[in-house]
Amino acid sequence: MRNHAQQEDDTEINMTPMLDIVFIMLIFFIVTAVFVKESGQVVTKPSAETSRLQKQVSILIAVTAEDKIFINRQDVEIDAVRTAVEKLHTENPKGSVSIQGDEKADAVLVMKVFDAVRNAGVEVIAIGTERK
């Protein structure tokens, strides 16, 4: 006959199926997670009554109060905006561009950025605002 100590050694719980399920769930959550893109700078957006939520925004451009331009967290000069947008737009041609201009930013600079994005071949351009 077996003694009591041998029976406890024989009754182990197999952890492999549980680890497989946890691993599959981890992969599922990583794949389906929503990745939030930020422009890299805090911008005080102007308010507007007609603001709408934009989906499929792949390129975020921020124009700060100090008249600096940031594209996906990188400082960019006005002359390089078109090239940077063309490069990013080829990676995701269905995405749109959102320009977030600070309330105190130079309006002429924001319009130059808008023109550079349009010249890069992007048709869907949104100006970032906050709802009143």
Helices and strands as residue ranges (DSSP letters): H 4-10, H 16-32, E 47-48, E 57-63, E 69-71, E 74-76, G 78-80, H 81-91, E 96-101, H 107-119, E 125-127, E 130-131
